[in-house]
Amino acid sequence: MLTIQTRRIVMFVFIFLAVALFTLGMMILPEPIITQFGRNVGDVSTMPKMLGLAIPAVLCILFSVLFYRNGKSKDLAIAIFGVVLYGLAFFVNR
């Protein structure tokens, strides 16, 4: 079990990451971002950039705050998943 100070630091790190990656994505990613891709070239699904970047941000911020309050590792895992979604968005839309 982590102390309250450590959980607070983790929460602020994830909030900073979410805001920074959202801002970076708004600047460098194309307008409709690819959110789902398949083996064939035509099997792609797109989403507006604002929505596609807001979903991982909400996951990061919401579940890092829940991790700060409760200390449950599943909340931290979902916040990490939000950062991974950002990584996938940047990789697929490079």
C-alpha positions, 0 to 999 in steps of 0.5 A, a space after each residue: 500500500 502506497 502512502 497518501 503522498 506517493 499516490 498524490 504524486 502519481 495522480 499529478 504525474 498522470 494529470 500532467 501527462 494527460 494534459 501534455 499529450 492532449 495538447 501535443 496531439 491537438 497540435 500535430 495529429 491530423 483532423 480525423 484521427 484513425 482509431 481502429 485499423 485492420 489488415 486491409 487498407 480500407 478497414 479503418 475507422 476514424 474519429 474527430 480529433 477532439 473526441 479521440 484525444 479526450 477519451 484517453 485524457 478522461 481515463 487518465 485523469 479520472 482513474 488517477 484521481 480514483 487511485 489517489 482516493 482509494 489506492 486500488 491498483 486497478 484504478 492505476 492500471 486503467 490510468 496507465 491504459 489511458 497513456 497507452 491509448 495516447 501512444 497508440 494514437 500517435 503511432 497509428 496517426 504518424 
